[in-house]
Amino acid sequence: MTKTVDDLEKKIGKVPGVFKKLSETDPDLHQMILKLDHYIWDDGALSSKTKKLIAIAIATSMRDQHAIKAQMAGAKNLGVTKDEVEEALRVAYLLAGMPAYVNGKVIEEEIM
């Protein structure tokens, strides 16, 4: 189970500073989020790697650069390959269009 923000960052990628501050400003909420993280990201019917690829496609479709970078960093930590990311980006392209795909590709080239 994810116990600290450092564990979370290793698992999913960059964690926003605002979440890091929650451990001090609202420790109960902080612990609930860490517990939810464990529930969402751990292997289940879908592997953690598959979930990460879904997250990359969603972040790319939303054109959320912070989320794309965080998810790709986490993907790299999980051993997700550049080819796997490329396939996730193609799904985003089909559903969200060329601007979303290009946004994801630029970050993929930077991180992967």
Buried (B, 14 or more C-beta within 10 A) or exposed (E): EBEEBEBBBBBBBBBEEEBBEBBEEEEEEBEEBBEEBBEEBEEEEEEBBBBBBBBBBBBBBBBBBEBBBBBBBBBBBBEBEEEBBEEBBEBBBEEBEEEBBBBBBEBBEEBB
